[in-house]
Amino acid sequence: MIDGKAEADYETCVDICTKSSLKEMIFPAALGILAPIIVGLVLGCNGVVGMLAGALISGFALAVMMANSGGAWDNAKNISRQVISAVRAAKIIKPPLSAIRSVIRLKILPSVR
């Protein structure tokens, strides 16, 4: 394959990954199905309602935090790309920290605000 004479067998790779991921998801799926049943048997109807409400509220909070952090990572990636392109445009091979700070302050921060 390195020489370019043989083609990669993508189907086998996808098959191995699919089988492995399905095996790994058995426990989380069983936990999601069995947890309300077990809580219902132990604590009754009020326990199931409390567990499901808590799961819904904490899941929503986690989703909001993950969405915000994803946006922050994307913004950081874009800012670092802008810094790198500005430094390359200035043809600075090893830029001093002050040069990077000035590029960020003059070119990037006005577009972020």
Contacts in CASP RR format, 6 or more apart in sequence:
PFRMAT RR
TARGET T0000
AUTHOR 0000-0000-0000
METHOD contacts of the structure
MODEL  1
MIDGKAEADYETCVDICTKSSLKEMIFPAALGILAPIIVGLVLGCNGVVG
MLAGALISGFALAVMMANSGGAWDNAKNISRQVISAVRAAKIIKPPLSAI
RSVIRLKILPSVR
1 7 0 8 1.000
1 8 0 8 1.000
35 51 0 8 1.000
36 48 0 8 1.000
36 51 0 8 1.000
36 52 0 8 1.000
39 47 0 8 1.000
39 48 0 8 1.000
39 51 0 8 1.000
40 47 0 8 1.000
40 48 0 8 1.000
43 51 0 8 1.000
75 112 0 8 1.000
79 104 0 8 1.000
79 108 0 8 1.000
79 112 0 8 1.000
82 107 0 8 1.000
82 108 0 8 1.000
82 111 0 8 1.000
83 100 0 8 1.000
83 103 0 8 1.000
83 104 0 8 1.000
83 108 0 8 1.000
86 103 0 8 1.000
86 107 0 8 1.000
86 108 0 8 1.000
87 95 0 8 1.000
87 99 0 8 1.000
87 100 0 8 1.000
87 103 0 8 1.000
90 99 0 8 1.000
90 103 0 8 1.000
92 99 0 8 1.000
END
